[in-house]
Amino acid sequence: MKWSDLLGESVIEGNARRDSNIYRHVPISELDNKVVAIYFSAHWCGPCQNFTPKLATCYGEVQSELQDRFEIVFVSSDKDDKSFNEYFQTMPWKAIPFSDRDRKTNLSEKFKVDGIPTLVVLSADGVMLTPDGCDDIDSKGSNAIRSWLKDEPKSSTVQEEYLWPGVSCNGCQINPLIGERHKCSTCVDYNLCSACHKKKVHEHELTVVPNTLATVSKLVCKDIDVKP
C-alpha cells in the first residue's frame, strides 16, 4: 500500500516554535519506510485533551533514537479551522490538512473509528499493528512505540510460535498456519504466513490478525472481520 493512497500527496507540519497557523507541506514520501500512527482526535474532546500531552511526551522521548522510523499523523475532528489550529500547535507531529474533510471521513470509515481519541498504528508496509494504540501508550508509555517499531502486534503468546487451528496459508499451504497471520480484507478466507507476506505474493491489502482474545474482541466491536 502506498501512503499517498491513504493520506494524500502531502501532510502538514508547523514551525519549530508551534506559534503560527502557516504550515509547511511535507511530501508524503517522507513517511516511506516508517511506522505510522494515525491519530484521530479533536480540541473539544476532554479525553483527547488528557491523552495528547501523554502521547507528545512519549513521542519526544523516542525521537532521538527513532526519528527516521516513526511518525504520527493527526486527523482532526475539530469543528472549525480556529480550533484545529489551536490544537495542532500543541502537537510535534504531522497532520492531514483540516480542509481535506473527505479524507478525514474516508479514514474514519476505513478504520471503523467510533470514538476519539483513537490511535491506529500501521507498519511501514501499511499492515495494521494495532487499532488500540491509545491503550498501548497508557499501559507502556514510550515503550509502546518501541514495540511497534519491531512490528509486534499485541500478543500474550510468542507470535512466531502461535498456531491458528483450521487456518492455512494460501501461499505455502502450511496447515495450520504458524506465527503471524496476515488476512486479506478483500478476498474470502485468504491468509498468508509471515514468510509468504514478505514475498508480496498477493495483490490486496493484508491486515495482521492479533492472537489475543482481548484484542480480537475489540476488533469485532469495531466491525473489523477477524474470523478465519
C-alpha positions, 0 to 999 in steps of 0.5 A: 500500500502506498501512503499517498493512497491513504493520506494524500500527496502531502501532510502538514507540519508547523514551525519549530516554535508551534506559534503560527497557523502557516504550515509547511507541506511535507511530501508524503514520501517522507513517511516511506519506510516508517511506522505510522500512527494515525491519530484521530482526535479533536480540541473539544474532546476532554479525553483527547485533551488528557491523552495528547500531552501523554502521547507528545511526551512519549513521542519526544522521548523516542525521537532521538533514537527513532526519528527516521522510523516513526511518525504520527499523523493527526486527523482532526475532528475539530469543528472549525479551522480556529480550533484545529489550529489551536490544537495542532500547535500543541502537537510535534507531529504531522497532520492531514490538512483540516480542509481535506474533510473527505479524507478525514471521513474516508479514514474514519470509515476505513478504520471503523473509528467510533470514538476519539481519541483513537490511535491506529498504528500501521507498519511501514508496509501499511499492515495494521499493528494495532487499532488500540494504540491509545491503550498501548501508550497508557499501559507502556508509555514510550515503550509502546512505540518501541514495540511497534517499531519491531512490528509486534502486534499485541500478543500474550503468546510468542507470535512466531510460535502461535498456531491458528487451528483450521487456518492455512496459508494460501501461499505455502499451504502450511496447515495450520498456519504458524506465527503471524497471520496476515488476512486479506480484507478483500478476498474470502478466507485468504491468509498468508504466513509471515514468510509468504507476506514478505514475498508480496505474493498477493495483490490486496491489502493484508491486515495482521490478525492479533492472537489475543482474545482481548484484542480480537474482541475489540476488533469485532466491536469495531466491525473489523472481520477477524474470523478465519 
